[in-house]
Amino acid sequence: MDVGQVGFHNPKMVRTIRLEKRINEIVNRLNRTKVERKPDLKAEREAVNAGERAERKQQLREKKRREDLDRLEKERQAELRSYKNLMIADKMTSNKDIAATNKSLQELEDDFM
């Protein structure tokens, strides 16, 4: 079988048409417009592969950026939910501090609200 030749599974189902006379005018017109080109398949394949690699890299960068943003958001949410900021030593008062100020418990409760 020649390169580019069409093969059929069942040769009995092939229909062939016999032409009585060849029309050279049409054949000549077709031959004038016929363009045969030999493409550089290796260069085309490299160009396609380079484009796919660039797209894959872009997707990986985008995915990494989204993961970093998600991680930072989770850390921020965890910081908001933690009690670390509530227990600051400067804002705490002990019973000894209250006794030292000579204020009664009732006065402190009134100052609270």
Buried (B, 14 or more C-beta within 10 A) or exposed (E): EEEEEEEEEEEEEEEEEEEEEEEEEEEEEEEEEEEEEEEEEEEEEEEEEEEEEEEEEEEEEEEEEEEEEEEEEEEEEEEEEEEEEEEEEEEEEEEEEBEEEEEEEEEEEEEEE
